[in-house]
Amino acid sequence: MTRATIDKYISVFNIGLQNTFVYRWNYFLRALFGLIPLAGTVFLWSAIFKERGGGLHGYDYGSMIYYYLLTILVSNLVTPTEDEWQIAADIREGQINSLLTKPMSYLVYRLSIFLSGRLVYTFVTLPPIALIFIYFRHYIALPDQVMTYVFASISMAMAAFMQFFITYSLAMMAFWILEISTIVFIVYSFEYFLGGQMFPIDIMPNAVQAVMKWLPFYYELFCPVAIFLWRLHGPALAEALAIQTGWLFLTWAAARAMWKRGLGHYQAVGG
C-alpha cells in the first residue's frame, strides 16, 4: 500500500470522525439508557445468589457484577454501531458507484469509518460507564499481571475486527435482497445469547462450552472479558487466542468473498 493510498484512508478516517461526532449526544444517551438493563441484572443475580446461598462455577455475586460491568465496557469498545445499515444503504441507493471509480478498497474504506466511529463512540460513552464503575468499585479487582492486560487488549482488538467483518458480510446481503434487517437481527440474537452478554459462557455445562469455544460468537465478547478476569490463562488462553486468530482470518476472508460475489451480481444486473 503506497503512501498516497494510506493518506486517502486517513482522510476517510478524519471525515468519519467529523460525521460521527455530529451525533455525539445520540451516542451519549444511547449509552446512558443502555445501562438500564444492568439494574435488572443486578437484582436478578442478587436473587439467584441469595437463593443458592453460595457461588456458581467460581462466580460470587461481586464477581458476577464485575463480569457484567466488563461486558458493557468491552461491548461499547468493539461493537459496530449502524455500520451494517450504512453499508446496506450505500448498496441499495447506488452510492457505491462513486466509490467503485476511486482507487481504494471499499472494505478498507468502511473499516476506516468503523474505527473512527469506535473512537468517537468510546470517547462519548465512557463518562456514564465510568460512573457505573465508580458506583460498583467495591466489586472491581484489577489484574496484577501486566501480560493479562496485554492479552486482553489483543483479544479485544481481534474481537472488534471480527465483529466488523461479520457486520460487513451481513451488509453485503443487500446486493441480493432489499431488506437485511431480519438476517441481521437473527445473527445478533445468536451473538447476544452465545457471546456472553446474557450470561458468562463458563457457567454452562462442559460439553456445551466445548462446542461454543469453536463458534465465532465466543470470541466477540466473552473471550477478552474472561482473559481480563483470569478465567482464561495458561494453555486455555493460548488455545483461545489461536482459535480467535483463526476466526479473525475466516471472517476477513468471508467479507472479501461476499464483496466480490456481491459486486459481480451488482454489475451483472446493471447496478
Secondary structure by P-SEA (a helix, b strand, c coil): ccaaaaaaaaaaaaaaaaaaaaaaaaaaaaaaaaaaaaaaaaaaaaaaaaaaccccccccaaaaaaaaaaaaaaaaaccccaaaaaaaaaaaaccccccccccccaaaaaaaaaaaaaaaaaaaaaaaaaaaaaaacccccccccaaaaaaaaaaaaaaaaaaaaaaaaaaacccccccaaaaaaaaaaaaaaaaccccccccccaaaaaaaaacccccccaaaaaaaaccccaaaaaaaaaaaaaaaaaaaaaaaaaaaaaaaaaaaacc
